[in-house]
Amino acid sequence: MLSWYLLYTKPWNEDKVTYLLSGAGYKLLNPKIRERKFYRRKIAEITSPLFPCYLFVKFDKIRDYHQIRYTRGVKNVLGNDSGPAEVSERIIESITSRIEDGCVVIRRGFRPGETVILKGGPFEGFDAVFEKELNGMERVSVLLKSINLRLVVDSSMLA
């Protein structure tokens, strides 16, 4: 029976394993994300794996496990003592539904200029204006209206 499983690959081998296994006829999901980063002293748009060192592959656990497990670049098939752990079809659909132009699009909840309320920390309850997202995964910059102050906070502290 075909099911989705999660592979753990060697670093920077996601594309190589994808090429090898798709060439062997397996269905894979290697989600990518497009980010703006500093690359060689310049800001560039970089496409990188959404989950570094991880791939989703659909195969028959009994028939194909050995071939998958010993493909060059694969470290392991994630699971427990009873064998590889299946990944729900809903998770795969959730990821594939967000893919546009070959990359996963992560939609943030706030737009620049939008009014937000701080829901934690020393400025809890203050109104602020969302300014921008920062390089850190969850950090954002907001402008406090009442005291004209720019803050960098965790995005989970906004409502």
Secondary structure, DSSP 8 states (H G I E B T S, - for coil): -EEEEEEEE-TT-HHHHHHHHHHTT-EEE--EEEEEEEETTEEEEEEEESSTTEEEEEEEHHHHHHHHHTSTTEEEE-EETTEE-EE-HHHHHHHHHTEETTEE----S--TT-EEEB-SSTTTT-EEEEEEE-SSTTEEEEEETTTTEEEEEEGGGB-
